[in-house]
Amino acid sequence: MSLLAPVRSAGVLRTATRTPCIPPLGVRAWSSQTPRPSFTRPRTVPRGAGMLARPFTATTVAASLFGFLSNPREILGTTETGSILREASPAAPTKQPYTLVFLSSDPMHVKRSQWQSWIMYFREAGYDCIDMNVSLPEKLPEGVTREEQLAREVAGQVRLASLQRQPVLFLRESEDQIVPPYLGQGGLFGRRGPMSGLVLLHPSSAEPAEKADWPNNTPILVVPRSQSEAEAWSSVEASARNAKVMTDEWNEKEGLIKEVERWLRNSGL
């Protein structure tokens, strides 16, 4: 009998099978400058061999460190351009359908580190989070402002993520200036940046938002620092149709993040 013949046991035909290679769980990163994300696939290991049997690629090391470090900028840096997907925690009670995008930007002086406590909280609540950092090219296209180019960079990275649903966008401080170009002009031939909801944390001024072409029924949450700043948003709250203004009474502590989470759930996000 040939050594290559299949082995029969108890009437069951057993043949050799291939176990597909599965990429390690963890952080996935991409940039608007790269056409598609790429992953390093480890070689197949026997069941139960454990983590130590996998090759130590950069992705594997990053995934391990992200699970234990409270400050990811130690391995990311704060000026790296691109997007980092932080998947929802496996311990979360339920997986939420919407992805949250937390924007940092070098030209607007917003760092990745300013969003890390938010990202960790929402991952535990079951949300996938994208830690996105954008910067400007050395030379802007002719006739394009800084805010317009930043809006293009954000929209490009969101589309590159190929999400099943448009995400909820989190902006802070002077990043509110990119809202008008990101929303575009709407209408039949207009082109808006992908967005199912918007959170503006400590916006610099209500003036840029007053010029925005707010879409119908898109949930918008504005969180000014004080009640006096909140009063300046009354006209925007009326024109945006589905907007809410909530003063930050918690000084960006966990109480505020919980209120934002409650707003997301009540808005169906």
ABEGO torsion letter per residue (X at the ends): XBAABBBBBGGBBBBBBBBBBBBBBEBBBBBAABABBBBBBBBBBBBGAEAAABBBBAAAAAAAAAAABABAAAAAEAABBEBBBBBBBAABABBBABBBBBBBBAAAGBBAAAAAAAAAAAAAAGBBBBBBBBBBBABBBBGBBAAAAAAAAAAAAAAAAGBABBBBBBBBEAAAAAAAAAAEAEEAABBBBBBABBBBBGBABAAAAAABBBBBGBBBBBBBABAAAAAAAAAAAAAAGABBBBBBAAGGBAAAAAAAAAAAAAAGX
